[in-house]
Amino acid sequence: MRKILFVEIKLHLRDWPSMLFTIGLPVLLMVVLGLSIPGLSKVDAYGLRGVDTTLPAMMALLSLLVLACNMVPAVLTAYREQGVLRRMSTTPVHPARLLVVQLLINLAMGAIATAVLIVSAGLVFGAAAPRHWGWFVLVFLLGIAALLAIGLVIAALAPNGKTASAVGAVVMQPMMLLGGVWIPHEFMPDLLRRISDFSVAGPVTQALKTAWAGQAPQPLHLAVIVGGLAVFGGLAVRLFRWE
């Protein structure tokens, strides 16, 4: 596992444009939107601004979606297409270890991207760090696990890397909409808001936002995230092919 982890980290570091895109794009969007939309700087009834909770939570979801819908499917389908997984299955090193390493690396990248968002929001807007770290970490771990499970399903079904990238891009767009990246949850029409509440992306954003504000997430949002992890994780295990 250590050897595979070392090799995969080196390969990810070589692909620095993708890493820069995953970490830098959400930060850039957060800064641009925060400075250009006056309403995000207004204080609400709870003494919070949009740049304190809503905007960072939206951009954190964007980072996780890039990892889940673009990075994971593209890498795993490329490995399968090139025969890497098939060859590993003939050795004592089962290819499942490679999947575990990939998930660990993407978990670390998601954590780094979120940490950069927190620091950037503090430096640019004077935003406070999440007020309830316990809930925030729990929601982050459950959320990234559920979203990566969706990425694994895409990797399981896509026949090659090009298809995986195309399918991931198509899947990512409605998830961004339901997650509030295009329209904040509170401004959505009633029907879209209800659909968002029962998607995976919407509850992730809402639960992160709530924990950022120092409150416990709604049980419905946590249940939907856990349910998404169970459903898509089960599908990924059932459908994944080594060759």
N, C-alpha and C positions, 0 to 999 in steps of 0.2 A: 504493500500500500504506500509506503514512504517513497519507494522508487517511482511508482506511477504518479504520485502526487508531485514529486520533484519535476518529472518530465512534463507533465501537463501544465504546471505553473510556468515553466520556461516557454512552452508553446503559446500560452496566453499572453505572456509578456512580449513576445515577438509580435503578436497581433495588437499592437498598442493603439492603432486607430479605432478599433472596436471598443477597447477599454475607455479611450478618451470620449467616444460617442456616448457610451453608457453612463459615464459619470459626469461628463461636461455638459451634454445637451440639457438635462433637467435643471442644472444649476443656471445655465445661461437663460433658459426660458423663465425660471423663477425670478431672476433679476430683472429681465426685460418686462415681464408682466407686472411685477411688484412696483416697478418705477413708472410704468405707463398707465396703470389703472388706478385712479385716485381712491376708488371705493375700497381697495384692499388695505389701505392705510387707516381707515376709519375704525374707531373703537366701538365695539358692540356693547350690549347690555351686561356682558360678563367681563368687560374690561379687556377684551382680546381683539386683535385685528386679523384681517384675512392673511396677512403676511406672517402671522404668528402660528397659525394652525392650518387653515384651508389650503393655502398655496404650497407650503412644504409637503403636506400629505399628498396632494395631487402629483407633485413632481417625484415624490418617493415611489408612488405607484407607477409612474412612467418608467423609472429606472428598472423596476422589477419586471414590467411588461417587456421591455427590450431584452432583458436576460431570458425570460421565459419563452417568448414568441420568436425571437431571432437567434440568439446565441446558442441556446441548448439544442433546438432542432437542427440547426445548420451543422454544428459540430458532430453530433451523434449520427446523423444520416450520412455525413461525409465519411466517418469511420466505417459505417456499415457498407457503404458503396465501395470503398477502397479495400474491403476485406479485412480490416483491422480486427473487428470483433470476431469474425469467423476464425481467423488465425489464432487469436487469443484463446478461443474456446477449446483448441486442441492442446493447450499447454496447461500446467498446473495453476496458472494465474487465470482464474475465471474472469470473463469480460464484465461481469457484474461489478467487480472492483473498480473498473474504469468508470462505470456509471456513478458509483458512489463518489469517486474523486471529482467528477464533473459537477455533481450537485454541491459538493463542499466548496469547490472553487467559486461557483456562481452564488452560493450563499455568502461567501466572503466578499465578493464583488458587490452584491446588494447591500451588505452592511457598510462597506466603504462608501458607496454612493450615497447612502442615507446619512452617514456621518458627515460627509462633505456638504450635503444639503443643510444639515443642522448648523454647522459652523458658518456656512455662507449666509444663511438667513440671519444669524446673530451679528455677523460683521456688517452686512449691507443694511439690514432693516432694524437691528437691535432686538431681534426676536429672541425670546427665551427658549431654552432647550425643553424637550418634553417634560411636562410637570409630573407625570406618573410613569416612571421608568419601568416599573414592573409590568403594567398593562402594555406599555409601548413595545417592550421586547417580546412579550408573548404574542401580541398581534403581528409583529413583524415576522417572527418565526413561522407562525401558522400561515400568514399571508404568502410569504415567499415559497413555502412548501406547497401550498395549493396551486399557486401560479406555475411553479416549476413542474408540477404534475401535469398541468395542461400542456406545457412544452414537451414533456415526455410522450404524451398521447400523439401530438403532432409528429414527433420523431418516429413513433411507432408506425404511423399510417403512411407517412410520406415515402415514396419509392426512391427518391434521390434528394440531393442537397438543394437543387434549384426549386423543386416542388415544395420542399420544407420551408424555404425562405418565402416563397409566394404565399403558401397557406398561413404561415406565421404572420405575415403582414396583413392578410385579410382578417385573421382572427383578432389581431391587435386593435384594429380600428373600432369595432363595436365595444371592445373591452375598455378602451380609452373613453368612449362616450359614456358608458354605464358607470365607469369609475370616477366621472366628474372632471376629467382632464379638459374636455371641451366646454362643458357646461357644469358649473358647480351644482352639487346635489340640491341645494335649497332653491335654485332657480329652474330646476327641471319641471316640465309639466307633470301633473299628478300621475298619469299612467307610466311615463318614463321613470319617475321616481320609484314607483312600486316595483317595476321591472329591475331597476338598479339595486333595490334592497335585496332581491333574491338572486342576483348574479354574484360571482366571486369578487370581481373587481370593485364594485360599489361598496360592499361591506368592508373590504380592506381599507379603502380610503376613509370611510366614515369612522371605522374603529381607530385607525391611526390618528385621525383628527381629534377624536374624543380623548384618547390617551394623551395627546399633545396638550390638550386643554386641562389635563389633570383629573379627568373623570373616567369612570368605568364604561367600557363599550356596551352597547345594547346587546342583550342575550341573543336576539335574532341575528345580528351581524356575526357574532362569534359562531353561532350554530351553522350559518350558511358557509362560512369559511371552512369550518371543520368538515361539513358535509361535502363541500367541493373537493377537499383534500382526499376524503375517503372515496368518492366516486371516481375522480380522475386518476387518483393513485391506483385504484383497483383496475381501471381500464388500461393504464400504462403497463402494469405488471402482466395483465392478460394478453395484450396485443403486441408487446414489444418483440421484435425479431432480431436475432443476432446476424442474420445474413439475408 
